[in-house]
Amino acid sequence: MNPINLNEVKEFVNKNIMTFHESRIQRLEKMKLHGVLKKKNPYLFRAKNIMDAEELIKDLLDAYLSSSEEKIFGDFLEELAIFVAEKTCNGIKSSAQGMDLEFERDRVRYIVSIKSGTNWGNSSQIRKLEQDFRQAEIILKQSNRTLNVQSVLGISYGRVRTSYDYRGFIWKLVGQNFWYFISGNENIYSDIIEPLGYKAGEFNERFYEKKIQIINKFTEQFLDEFCDNGIINWKKIVEFNSGNLDIDLEEL
């Protein structure tokens, strides 16, 4: 394993973290009130007894943005992990379905699926990943039947004990263990924190300025379309979100 150059890692983070911030702002600029209302659970927000239109818009935006930001940042961490493995193990971005990284070390071919957090998938998604690992191993062994292949589920953050028999054959490496596995550096998981703040203040200021504009714009539109005399019409919201009756019970 080649030693990792932390300056190169910091340079990569500084350069690519901007993509994350720009993606957040672009996501915000593309948002439409109707699109947000259609994707969020109206029953949940009604149960919270929200009476103020602006408060509801803020809650809707926060819920919508939170899920999208997790995906965007997860993609960034995946690219960072591939970059680190490329420098230390001559790793490459995998072309196999469901896999993100491949590298060879000590005569073992590692195929790695990278996830951002421990709650990354439901039972069906976990089964699908297991199938993808098995299929990737079959493909790799077509050209070399004696090849020693190891499946690895790498999770970029969290504090869970390592498992070498997850689903019976997968290594599950989480947090510090995962970053150490691909880098050989016990501290890289914490070393990458500092450069993540590169120009964060500048980008966050732009983001929140844009967010305030969207909140004001959406609140005005919401008051016009989904309120009666300033009172939220929850029935109208539910009808807009879920009204799709197209079946006839007598014909079923």
ZIMOQUI-V339735 format. One record per helix or strand of 2 or more residues. SS is the DSSP state (H for helix, E for strand). FROM is the first residue (numbers start at 1). TO is the last residue. Records with the same first field share a line. If there is no record, write none. Layout:
SS = FROM-TO + FROM-TO
//
This chain:
H = 6-30 + 33-39 + 42-47 + 53-89 + 123-141 + 176-183 + 188-196 + 200-226 + 234-242 + 249-251
E = 92-93 + 101-105 + 108-115 + 148-155 + 163-166 + 170-174 + 227-228 + 231-232
//
